Amino acid sequence: MKAKSLTSFYKILVAVLGVICVTYALINIPLAKIDLYLLILVVLTVGIGSQISIQIPRFKSYISVSDSFIFLALMLYGGEVAVVLAAIDAVFASWKFCKKKITVLLNFGVLAISTAVVATTLQFTGLLSEIQNHEYHRNWDTFAIALSVMALVQFLANTSIATVYGYMSSNQSLWETWKTKYLWSFITYAVGAASAGFLFNMVHYVGFGVVIVAFPVIYLMYLSYKMYLRNVEMSISQAEQAEKYAEILEERSEALRDSEERFRSAFDFAPIGIGLVSHQGQWLKVNRALCEILGYSEDEFLDTDFQSMLMPEDLGETLVRIHELLSGKVLTCQLEQRYLHKDGNTVWASWSVSPINSGANPNLIFQIQDITDKKRAEEKLQYEATHDSLTGLPNRALFMSRLEAALEKTHDNPTYKTSVLFIDLDRFKIVNDSLGHIVGDQLLVRIAGRLKECLRPADMVARLGGDEFTILVEGKYGEEEIITIAERVQEKFAHPFDLNGQEVYSSASIGVLQSTDKHLTAEDMMRDADTAMYQAKRKGKARHEVFDPDMHEHVKQTLQLETDLRRAVEHEEFSVFYQP
C-alpha cells in the first residue's frame, strides 16, 4: 500500500514539474517568432505526426514522426516552443493509447521535463545559438555534436524519469529496469534528431515549404517501412512457430512411444478411481482405487454398467453430457454426481470423462474422485453461514435473500403477496441482567421454537440478531391471515417459559407490513416493518401494529426534529425566558 501511494505521488510530482516547465515556456516564449510556419509545424506534429509510430521488431521501442518535428521546432524556434509542442504532442499521443488521465498527465510531464532539459543543455553549451545562427557551416562537427547532444540528453532525461516510475511499480532494480525496458529506445531519439537535422538544413537552403512537401514523402516512407517491419515481424514469428512446432512434434513422437507404458502404470496405481467404459456404459476395466471408492470388486464392476451405480437423479444430466461428448460437441466433461456404494451409502464424486480413442463409437475413460467429505463440509459451512448458531433459525443473510426473491415474484405477479412481521422482545435486557446470559440464551431458543409453531408450512422465521426475529409470509393469502399469525405469536408469549425450573414471562412488539408498489427492495420492506414495530412499542408494547405511510412520515419528522435541536444547541440558538 505504501509503494502504491509513493508511485501515485511520483506521478503527480512529474505532472506538476511538467506543468511548471510548460508554464515557464509559455511565459518566456518569443512572440515575435510565432508565425504561420510554426502553426503549420504544430498541426503536422500534433494532428498527424503523433498518430504515426513504428515499433522496432523484437523491441518495445517506437519511431515516431513527431519526435523529428519537436527537435526541428527546438532548432528553428527555440526551447520554449519545443517544450510546449512536446507537451501538447504527449497529451494527444498518450490519449490515443490510454484514456487514464493520470497516465496522460505523467507522459505530459515526462516529455515537458525532458525537452526542457535538452533545451537548457543546448543553451548552456552555446550549441543552440550556433545552430540557429548557422555558425556550424564552418565546422559541421559542431552540428553533428549538437544533434548527438539532443538525442542523448532527451534519451537520458526521458528514460531516467520513466525508469524511476518502472522501478516503483515492479520488483526490478533501477539498472535492470532501465536496461530491459528503455535502453533500446535510444535509436528512436537518434533517428528523430537526425531527421530534424536534415529538415533544418533543408529549411535553411530551400525554405520552410520543404517541410510541407517532405511530410507526405516522410509519411509514405514511414508507412512503407512499417509494412516492411510488419512483414519482417511476421517472418520471424512464422520461423519461431515452425521451430516450436518441430520441437513439439519431436516431443510428442517420443511421448507416444512411452504413452502405453505410462498409461498402464498410471491407470493401475492412480490415487483416484479410473475406469474404462464402452460407449454403451459397460465397465471394461477398473483400477483398485475405484473398487475402494464404491465397494465393488473388479468382477462385479465388469458384470454391470455405470448407469446402475449412479443415483437416478443424476443419471439424466450424465447421459446428456456423454451424448455431447460422443457427438463431438465437447472434448471432455466434468460433473459432480452421486453414486450408490455397495453398502447402500451415497458417495459424492467429482466425475471427469473423455474419449480414449477416435471413431464412431469410442470407449470412454472415467475419472472418479471421492469428494463426500468435501460435500459434507460444504453443506455444513453453508448451513452455518445461513443459520443462527444459537437457535438454528435462518439468519439475516438468508432471510434477506428469501425476502428479495419473494419481492421479485410479487413484482412479476400482483396476486403473489409478500408480508413481513418484525418481532422485537420487550424487556429482554432485564432477563439477561437479572438471570444471566445463559438463561437469556435458553429463552431465545424457546421463543424460536414457539415462533415456528405459529407459521404455515411455506413461511419462514429468522433471527436477525440479539432479541430481534422476523417472519416472512409469501404466496396467495388474505391480509387477515397475517394478523392471525401476529395474534398467534402474542398468544404463544402469553404462557410462561420454564427455564430450569424458573418461570419467565416475555412479550413482544410486532410490526406487520404488507408489501406495496413502493417497496422495491428487501431493505425497503425491513425499514417499514421496523417502523411499525417501534410504533407498537410506543403504544405500550406486547402488541402488534400494521404499517401505514403516516408512520414513516412521523419517523422522518422526529429525526428532523432531533437534528434541528442538536444544531440549535451547537449554535446556541436557545434562549431562557423564565427560570423558576
C-alpha positions as CSV (number, residue, x, y, z in Angstrom):
1,M,0.0,0.0,0.0
2,K,2.9,2.3,0.8
3,A,4.6,1.6,-2.5
4,K,1.3,2.3,-4.4
5,S,1.0,5.7,-2.6
6,L,4.6,6.5,-3.4
7,T,4.0,5.7,-7.0
8,S,0.9,7.9,-7.1
9,F,2.9,10.7,-5.5
10,Y,5.7,10.3,-8.1
11,K,3.2,10.6,-11.0
12,I,1.7,13.8,-9.5
13,L,5.2,15.2,-8.9
14,V,6.2,14.6,-12.5
15,A,3.0,16.1,-13.8
16,V,3.4,19.2,-11.6
17,L,7.0,19.7,-12.7
18,G,5.8,19.3,-16.3
19,V,3.2,22.0,-15.7
20,I,5.9,24.3,-14.3
21,C,8.1,23.7,-17.3
22,V,5.3,24.4,-19.8
23,T,4.1,27.5,-17.8
24,Y,7.7,28.9,-17.8
25,A,8.0,28.2,-21.5
26,L,4.6,30.0,-22.2
27,I,5.7,33.0,-20.2
28,N,9.0,33.3,-22.0
29,I,8.0,32.2,-25.5
30,P,9.3,34.7,-28.0
31,L,6.1,36.0,-29.5
32,A,7.9,37.6,-32.4
33,K,8.9,34.1,-33.7
34,I,5.3,32.9,-33.9
35,D,4.3,32.8,-37.5
36,L,2.3,30.8,-40.0
37,Y,5.1,28.3,-40.4
38,L,5.1,27.5,-36.7
39,L,1.3,26.9,-36.8
40,I,1.8,24.5,-39.7
41,L,4.5,22.7,-37.8
42,V,2.2,22.4,-34.7
43,V,-0.6,20.9,-36.9
44,L,1.8,18.5,-38.6
45,T,3.3,17.4,-35.3
46,V,0.1,17.1,-33.2
47,G,-2.5,16.3,-35.8
48,I,-0.6,13.8,-37.8
49,G,2.8,13.1,-36.5
50,S,1.6,11.9,-33.1
51,Q,-0.6,9.3,-34.9
52,I,2.3,7.8,-36.8
53,S,4.6,5.4,-34.9
54,I,6.5,2.3,-35.9
55,Q,7.5,-0.5,-33.5
56,I,11.1,-1.7,-33.9
57,P,10.9,-5.5,-34.4
58,R,11.8,-7.6,-31.3
59,F,12.0,-4.5,-29.1
60,K,9.4,-2.4,-27.2
61,S,10.5,0.8,-28.9
62,Y,8.8,3.1,-31.4
63,I,10.0,5.5,-34.0
64,S,7.6,8.5,-34.1
65,V,7.4,11.2,-36.8
66,S,6.5,13.8,-34.1
67,D,10.0,13.4,-32.5
68,S,11.6,14.8,-35.6
69,F,9.3,17.8,-35.7
70,I,9.8,18.6,-32.0
71,F,13.6,18.6,-32.5
72,L,13.1,20.8,-35.6
73,A,11.0,23.2,-33.6
74,L,13.7,23.4,-31.0
75,M,16.3,24.3,-33.6
76,L,14.0,26.8,-35.5
77,Y,12.1,28.5,-32.7
78,G,14.0,27.8,-29.5
79,G,13.5,25.7,-26.4
80,E,10.2,27.4,-25.2
81,V,8.3,26.5,-28.3
82,A,9.8,22.9,-28.3
83,V,8.7,22.4,-24.6
84,V,5.1,23.5,-25.3
85,L,4.9,21.5,-28.5
86,A,6.3,18.4,-26.9
87,A,3.8,18.6,-24.0
88,I,0.8,19.0,-26.4
89,D,2.1,16.1,-28.5
90,A,2.4,14.0,-25.4
91,V,-1.2,14.6,-24.5
92,F,-2.5,13.7,-27.9
93,A,-0.2,10.7,-28.4
94,S,-0.9,9.3,-24.9
95,W,-4.7,9.7,-25.2
96,K,-4.5,7.5,-28.3
97,F,-3.2,4.5,-26.3
98,C,-4.6,5.2,-22.8
99,K,-7.7,7.1,-21.5
100,K,-6.4,7.3,-17.9
101,K,-6.0,10.9,-17.0
102,I,-3.1,10.3,-14.6
103,T,-1.2,8.4,-17.2
104,V,-1.7,11.1,-19.8
105,L,-0.5,13.7,-17.2
106,L,2.5,11.5,-16.4
107,N,3.5,11.4,-20.1
108,F,2.8,15.1,-20.4
109,G,5.2,15.8,-17.5
110,V,7.9,13.4,-18.8
111,L,8.0,15.0,-22.3
112,A,7.9,18.6,-21.0
113,I,10.7,18.0,-18.4
114,S,13.0,16.0,-20.8
115,T,12.5,18.6,-23.6
116,A,13.2,21.4,-21.1
117,V,16.4,19.7,-20.1
118,V,17.5,19.3,-23.7
119,A,16.8,23.0,-24.4
120,T,18.6,24.1,-21.3
121,T,21.6,21.9,-22.1
122,L,21.9,23.3,-25.7
123,Q,21.6,26.9,-24.4
124,F,24.1,26.4,-21.6
125,T,26.7,24.9,-24.0
126,G,26.0,27.5,-26.7
127,L,25.2,24.9,-29.2
128,L,21.6,26.2,-29.8
129,S,22.8,29.7,-30.7
130,E,25.4,28.2,-33.1
131,I,22.7,26.1,-34.8
132,Q,20.2,29.0,-35.1
133,N,22.9,31.4,-36.4
134,H,24.1,28.7,-38.8
135,E,27.7,29.1,-37.5
136,Y,28.2,25.4,-37.9
137,H,28.7,25.8,-41.6
138,R,32.4,26.5,-40.9
139,N,32.6,23.3,-38.8
140,W,30.0,20.6,-39.4
141,D,31.3,18.7,-36.4
142,T,29.6,21.2,-34.2
143,F,26.2,20.4,-35.9
144,A,26.8,16.7,-35.5
145,I,27.7,17.2,-31.8
146,A,24.5,19.3,-31.3
147,L,22.3,16.6,-32.8
148,S,24.0,13.9,-30.7
149,V,23.6,16.0,-27.6
150,M,19.9,16.5,-28.4
151,A,19.3,12.8,-28.9
152,L,21.4,11.7,-25.9
153,V,20.1,14.2,-23.4
154,Q,16.5,13.6,-24.4
155,F,17.1,9.9,-24.2
156,L,18.7,10.1,-20.7
157,A,16.2,12.5,-19.3
158,N,13.1,10.7,-20.6
159,T,14.2,7.2,-19.7
160,S,15.5,8.3,-16.3
161,I,12.1,9.6,-15.3
162,A,10.4,6.5,-16.7
163,T,12.9,4.1,-15.1
164,V,12.2,5.5,-11.6
165,Y,8.5,5.0,-12.2
166,G,9.1,1.5,-13.5
167,Y,11.3,0.7,-10.5
168,M,8.5,1.8,-8.1
169,S,5.9,-0.3,-10.0
170,S,8.0,-3.5,-10.1
171,N,10.5,-5.5,-8.1
172,Q,13.4,-4.9,-10.5
173,S,16.4,-2.8,-9.7
174,L,16.8,0.6,-11.4
175,W,19.6,-0.7,-13.7
176,E,17.6,-3.8,-14.6
177,T,14.5,-1.7,-15.3
178,W,16.4,0.7,-17.5
179,K,18.4,-2.0,-19.3
180,T,15.4,-4.2,-20.2
181,K,12.7,-1.6,-20.9
182,Y,14.4,1.6,-22.1
183,L,17.9,1.0,-23.3
184,W,16.8,0.1,-26.9
185,S,14.7,3.2,-27.2
186,F,17.8,5.3,-27.9
187,I,17.5,4.5,-31.6
188,T,14.2,6.4,-31.7
189,Y,15.8,9.6,-30.4
190,A,18.8,9.2,-32.7
191,V,16.6,8.8,-35.8
192,G,14.4,11.8,-34.7
193,A,17.4,14.1,-34.2
194,A,19.0,13.0,-37.5
195,S,15.7,13.6,-39.4
196,A,15.3,17.0,-37.7
197,G,18.9,18.0,-38.6
198,F,18.2,17.1,-42.3
199,L,15.0,19.1,-42.3
200,F,16.6,22.1,-40.6
201,N,19.3,22.3,-43.3
202,M,16.7,21.9,-46.0
203,V,14.6,24.8,-44.5
204,H,17.8,26.9,-44.4
205,Y,18.7,26.3,-48.0
206,V,15.3,25.7,-49.7
207,G,12.7,27.3,-47.4
208,F,10.1,26.1,-44.9
209,G,8.0,24.8,-47.7
210,V,10.3,21.8,-47.9
211,V,8.8,20.6,-44.6
212,I,5.3,20.7,-46.0
213,V,6.5,19.0,-49.2
214,A,8.6,16.5,-47.3
215,F,5.9,15.5,-44.9
216,P,3.9,13.3,-47.4
217,V,7.1,11.7,-48.5
218,I,8.1,11.1,-44.9
219,Y,4.6,9.8,-44.2
220,L,4.7,7.3,-47.2
221,M,8.2,6.3,-46.2
222,Y,7.0,5.6,-42.7
223,L,4.1,3.6,-44.0
224,S,6.3,1.6,-46.3
225,Y,8.8,1.0,-43.6
226,K,6.0,0.0,-41.2
227,M,4.7,-2.6,-43.7
228,Y,8.3,-3.8,-44.2
229,L,8.8,-4.2,-40.5
230,R,5.4,-5.9,-40.2
231,N,6.5,-8.4,-42.8
232,V,9.8,-8.9,-41.0
233,E,8.0,-9.5,-37.8
234,M,5.6,-12.0,-39.4
235,S,8.6,-13.8,-41.0
236,I,10.4,-14.0,-37.7
237,S,7.2,-15.1,-35.9
238,Q,6.5,-17.8,-38.5
239,A,10.1,-19.1,-38.2
240,E,9.8,-19.3,-34.5
241,Q,6.4,-21.1,-34.7
242,A,7.8,-23.6,-37.2
243,E,10.7,-24.2,-34.9
244,K,8.4,-24.6,-31.9
245,Y,6.1,-26.9,-33.8
246,A,9.1,-29.1,-34.8
247,E,10.1,-29.3,-31.2
248,I,6.6,-30.2,-30.2
249,L,6.3,-32.9,-32.9
250,E,9.6,-34.4,-31.7
251,E,8.4,-34.3,-28.1
252,R,5.1,-35.9,-29.0
253,S,6.7,-38.6,-31.0
254,E,8.8,-39.6,-28.1
255,A,5.8,-39.2,-25.7
256,L,3.7,-41.5,-27.9
257,R,6.3,-44.2,-27.7
258,D,6.1,-44.3,-24.0
259,S,2.4,-43.5,-23.6
260,E,1.1,-47.0,-23.4
261,E,3.5,-48.0,-20.7
262,R,2.8,-44.8,-18.7
263,F,-0.9,-45.1,-19.2
264,R,-0.9,-48.7,-17.8
265,S,1.1,-47.7,-14.8
266,A,-1.0,-44.5,-14.1
267,F,-4.2,-46.5,-14.5
268,D,-3.3,-49.2,-12.1
269,F,-1.7,-47.1,-9.4
270,A,-3.6,-43.8,-9.6
271,P,-4.9,-42.5,-6.3
272,I,-8.3,-41.7,-7.9
273,G,-10.8,-44.1,-9.4
274,I,-10.3,-44.7,-13.1
275,G,-12.5,-46.9,-15.3
276,L,-12.6,-47.8,-19.0
277,V,-16.2,-47.7,-20.2
278,S,-17.7,-48.7,-23.6
279,H,-19.9,-46.2,-25.4
280,Q,-22.9,-48.1,-24.1
281,G,-21.9,-47.7,-20.5
282,Q,-20.4,-51.2,-19.8
283,W,-17.4,-51.3,-17.5
284,L,-14.4,-52.7,-19.4
285,K,-11.6,-52.2,-16.9
286,V,-11.4,-50.5,-13.4
287,N,-8.5,-49.8,-11.1
288,R,-8.0,-50.6,-7.5
289,A,-8.9,-47.1,-6.3
290,L,-12.4,-47.2,-8.0
291,C,-13.1,-50.5,-6.3
292,E,-12.3,-49.0,-2.9
293,I,-14.4,-45.9,-3.6
294,L,-17.6,-47.8,-4.4
295,G,-17.0,-51.0,-2.6
296,Y,-17.4,-53.4,-5.5
297,S,-14.8,-56.0,-6.7
298,E,-13.4,-55.8,-10.2
299,D,-15.5,-58.7,-11.4
300,E,-18.7,-57.1,-10.0
301,F,-17.8,-54.0,-12.0
302,L,-17.3,-55.8,-15.2
303,D,-20.7,-57.6,-14.9
304,T,-22.7,-54.3,-14.9
305,D,-22.7,-50.8,-16.3
306,F,-22.1,-47.4,-14.7
307,Q,-25.8,-46.4,-15.1
308,S,-26.9,-49.0,-12.4
309,M,-24.4,-47.5,-9.9
310,L,-25.4,-43.9,-10.5
311,M,-28.2,-42.2,-8.4
312,P,-31.3,-41.9,-10.6
313,E,-31.5,-38.1,-10.0
314,D,-28.1,-37.6,-11.6
315,L,-28.4,-40.1,-14.5
316,G,-30.3,-37.8,-16.9
317,E,-27.7,-35.0,-16.9
318,T,-24.8,-37.5,-17.1
319,L,-26.3,-39.2,-20.2
320,V,-26.7,-35.8,-21.8
321,R,-23.1,-34.9,-21.2
322,I,-21.9,-38.2,-22.6
323,H,-24.1,-37.7,-25.7
324,E,-22.4,-34.3,-26.2
325,L,-19.0,-35.9,-25.9
326,L,-19.7,-38.8,-28.3
327,S,-21.3,-36.4,-30.8
328,G,-18.1,-34.3,-30.8
329,K,-19.7,-31.1,-29.3
330,V,-17.2,-31.2,-26.4
331,L,-13.9,-32.8,-25.8
332,T,-14.3,-33.6,-22.1
333,C,-16.9,-33.4,-19.4
334,Q,-16.8,-32.6,-15.7
335,L,-19.6,-33.0,-13.2
336,E,-20.3,-33.6,-9.6
337,Q,-22.6,-36.7,-9.2
338,R,-23.7,-39.2,-6.7
339,Y,-23.0,-43.0,-6.8
340,L,-24.5,-45.7,-4.8
341,H,-22.0,-47.6,-2.6
342,K,-22.3,-51.3,-2.3
343,D,-23.3,-50.9,1.3
344,G,-26.1,-48.5,0.3
345,N,-24.5,-45.2,1.3
346,T,-24.3,-42.3,-1.1
347,V,-20.9,-41.4,-2.4
348,W,-20.3,-37.9,-3.8
349,A,-17.8,-37.9,-6.7
350,S,-16.1,-35.5,-9.0
351,W,-16.5,-37.1,-12.4
352,S,-14.5,-36.4,-15.4
353,V,-14.8,-38.3,-18.7
354,S,-13.1,-38.1,-22.1
355,P,-12.8,-40.4,-25.2
356,I,-9.8,-42.6,-25.2
357,N,-9.8,-43.2,-29.0
358,S,-11.3,-41.8,-32.2
359,G,-14.0,-43.4,-34.2
360,A,-17.8,-43.6,-34.4
361,N,-18.2,-45.3,-31.0
362,P,-15.1,-44.5,-28.9
363,N,-14.5,-46.0,-25.5
364,L,-14.6,-43.6,-22.5
365,I,-12.2,-43.0,-19.7
366,F,-13.9,-42.2,-16.4
367,Q,-12.0,-40.5,-13.6
368,I,-13.9,-40.6,-10.3
369,Q,-12.7,-38.8,-7.1
370,D,-14.4,-39.3,-3.8
371,I,-15.5,-35.8,-2.6
372,T,-18.0,-37.0,0.0
373,D,-16.2,-35.4,2.9
374,K,-15.8,-32.2,1.0
375,K,-19.5,-32.0,0.2
376,R,-20.4,-32.6,3.8
377,A,-18.1,-29.9,4.9
378,E,-19.5,-27.5,2.3
379,E,-23.1,-28.3,3.4
380,K,-22.0,-27.7,7.0
381,L,-20.3,-24.4,6.1
382,Q,-23.3,-23.3,4.0
383,Y,-25.7,-24.1,6.9
384,E,-23.5,-22.2,9.4
385,A,-23.3,-19.3,7.0
386,T,-27.1,-19.0,6.7
387,H,-28.3,-20.0,10.1
388,D,-28.1,-18.7,13.6
389,S,-25.8,-20.8,15.7
390,L,-27.9,-20.4,18.9
391,T,-31.5,-21.0,17.7
392,G,-30.8,-22.9,14.4
393,L,-33.1,-20.4,12.7
394,P,-32.2,-18.8,9.3
395,N,-30.0,-15.7,9.9
396,R,-30.3,-12.2,8.4
397,A,-28.4,-13.1,5.2
398,L,-30.7,-16.0,4.3
399,F,-33.8,-14.1,5.3
400,M,-32.9,-11.1,3.2
401,S,-32.2,-13.4,0.2
402,R,-35.6,-15.1,0.6
403,L,-37.3,-11.8,1.0
404,E,-35.7,-10.3,-2.1
405,A,-36.7,-13.4,-4.1
406,A,-40.3,-13.2,-2.8
407,L,-40.5,-9.5,-3.6
408,E,-39.4,-10.2,-7.2
409,K,-42.2,-12.7,-7.5
410,T,-44.7,-10.1,-6.2
411,H,-43.4,-7.6,-8.8
412,D,-43.9,-10.1,-11.6
413,N,-47.3,-11.4,-10.3
414,P,-49.5,-9.0,-8.4
415,T,-51.6,-11.9,-7.0
416,Y,-48.4,-13.2,-5.2
417,K,-48.1,-11.4,-1.9
418,T,-45.2,-10.8,0.4
419,S,-45.5,-9.8,4.1
420,V,-43.0,-9.3,6.9
421,L,-43.6,-9.5,10.7
422,F,-40.8,-7.7,12.6
423,I,-40.7,-9.0,16.2
424,D,-38.7,-7.4,19.0
425,L,-38.8,-8.8,22.5
426,D,-39.9,-6.5,25.3
427,R,-37.6,-6.0,28.3
428,F,-35.3,-8.9,27.2
429,K,-32.3,-7.0,28.7
430,I,-33.9,-7.4,32.2
431,V,-33.8,-11.2,31.8
432,N,-30.1,-11.1,30.8
433,D,-29.2,-8.7,33.6
434,S,-31.1,-10.5,36.3
435,L,-30.9,-14.2,35.4
436,G,-27.7,-14.1,33.3
437,H,-26.9,-14.6,29.6
438,I,-27.1,-18.4,29.8
439,V,-30.8,-18.2,30.8
440,G,-31.2,-15.4,28.2
441,D,-29.9,-17.7,25.5
442,Q,-32.2,-20.5,26.7
443,L,-35.2,-18.1,26.5
444,L,-34.2,-17.2,22.9
445,V,-34.1,-20.9,21.9
446,R,-37.6,-21.5,23.5
447,I,-39.0,-18.4,21.8
448,A,-37.6,-19.6,18.4
449,G,-39.4,-22.9,19.0
450,R,-42.7,-21.3,19.7
451,L,-42.4,-18.9,16.7
452,K,-42.0,-22.0,14.5
453,E,-45.4,-23.3,15.8
454,C,-47.1,-20.1,14.6
455,L,-46.2,-20.5,10.9
456,R,-47.7,-22.0,7.8
457,P,-45.5,-24.7,6.1
458,A,-44.3,-22.2,3.4
459,D,-43.4,-19.4,5.9
460,M,-40.0,-18.6,7.3
461,V,-39.0,-17.3,10.7
462,A,-35.4,-15.9,11.2
463,R,-33.3,-14.4,13.9
464,L,-31.8,-11.2,12.8
465,G,-29.6,-10.9,15.9
466,G,-30.0,-10.1,19.6
467,D,-33.7,-10.2,20.5
468,E,-35.0,-9.4,17.0
469,F,-36.9,-12.0,14.9
470,T,-38.7,-11.8,11.6
471,I,-41.3,-13.8,9.9
472,L,-41.7,-14.0,6.1
473,V,-45.1,-14.8,4.7
474,E,-45.4,-15.2,0.9
475,G,-47.9,-16.6,-1.6
476,K,-51.6,-16.2,-2.0
477,Y,-53.4,-15.3,1.2
478,G,-55.7,-12.7,2.7
479,E,-54.5,-9.8,4.8
480,E,-56.4,-11.2,7.8
481,E,-54.1,-14.3,7.8
482,I,-51.1,-12.0,8.6
483,I,-53.0,-10.5,11.5
484,T,-53.9,-14.1,12.6
485,I,-50.2,-15.0,12.7
486,A,-49.4,-11.9,14.7
487,E,-52.2,-12.8,17.2
488,R,-51.0,-16.4,17.4
489,V,-47.5,-15.1,18.3
490,Q,-48.9,-13.0,21.1
491,E,-50.9,-16.0,22.4
492,K,-47.7,-18.0,22.5
493,F,-46.0,-15.3,24.5
494,A,-48.9,-15.2,27.0
495,H,-47.7,-18.5,28.5
496,P,-44.6,-18.5,30.8
497,F,-41.3,-20.2,29.7
498,D,-39.9,-22.8,32.1
499,L,-36.1,-22.3,32.2
500,N,-34.6,-24.8,34.5
501,G,-37.4,-24.5,37.0
502,Q,-37.5,-20.7,36.7
503,E,-40.7,-19.3,35.2
504,V,-40.1,-16.4,32.9
505,Y,-42.6,-14.3,31.1
506,S,-41.8,-12.5,28.0
507,S,-43.7,-10.4,25.4
508,A,-43.0,-9.0,22.0
509,S,-43.8,-5.9,20.0
510,I,-44.6,-6.8,16.4
511,G,-44.6,-4.6,13.2
512,V,-46.7,-6.0,10.4
513,L,-46.0,-5.0,6.8
514,Q,-47.8,-6.0,3.6
515,S,-45.7,-5.1,0.5
516,T,-46.9,-2.4,-1.9
517,D,-45.7,-1.0,-5.2
518,K,-43.4,1.4,-3.2
519,H,-41.4,-1.5,-1.7
520,L,-38.8,-2.0,-4.4
521,T,-36.2,-3.8,-2.3
522,A,-35.9,-6.0,0.7
523,E,-34.4,-3.1,2.6
524,D,-37.5,-1.0,2.0
525,M,-39.6,-3.8,3.5
526,M,-37.4,-4.2,6.5
527,R,-37.4,-0.4,7.1
528,D,-41.1,-0.1,7.2
529,A,-41.7,-3.3,9.2
530,D,-39.2,-1.9,11.8
531,T,-41.1,1.4,11.8
532,A,-44.3,-0.4,12.6
533,M,-42.6,-2.4,15.3
534,Y,-41.4,0.7,17.1
535,Q,-44.9,2.2,16.8
536,A,-46.2,-0.9,18.7
537,K,-43.6,-0.3,21.4
538,R,-44.6,3.4,21.7
539,K,-48.2,2.3,22.2
540,G,-47.5,0.1,25.1
541,K,-45.5,-3.0,23.9
542,A,-46.9,-6.6,23.8
543,R,-48.9,-5.7,20.8
544,H,-48.8,-5.6,17.0
545,E,-49.2,-2.6,14.6
546,V,-49.8,-2.7,10.9
547,F,-47.6,-0.2,8.9
548,D,-49.2,2.7,7.2
549,P,-47.3,5.6,5.4
550,D,-48.1,8.1,8.2
551,M,-45.7,6.1,10.4
552,H,-42.8,6.7,8.1
553,E,-43.6,10.4,7.8
554,H,-43.7,10.6,11.6
555,V,-40.3,9.0,11.9
556,K,-38.9,11.4,9.3
557,Q,-40.3,14.3,11.2
558,T,-38.9,13.0,14.5
559,L,-35.5,12.6,13.0
560,Q,-35.6,16.1,11.5
561,L,-36.7,17.5,14.9
562,E,-33.8,15.8,16.7
563,T,-31.4,17.1,14.0
564,D,-32.7,20.6,14.4
565,L,-32.5,20.5,18.2
566,R,-28.9,19.3,18.1
567,R,-28.0,22.0,15.6
568,A,-29.7,24.6,17.7
569,V,-27.7,23.5,20.8
570,E,-24.4,23.7,18.8
571,H,-25.2,27.2,17.5
572,E,-26.5,28.4,21.0
573,E,-29.9,29.3,19.5
574,F,-31.9,28.5,22.7
575,S,-32.9,31.5,25.0
576,V,-34.1,31.2,28.6
577,F,-37.1,33.5,29.2
578,Y,-38.1,32.1,32.6
579,Q,-36.2,30.2,35.3
580,P,-38.4,29.0,38.2
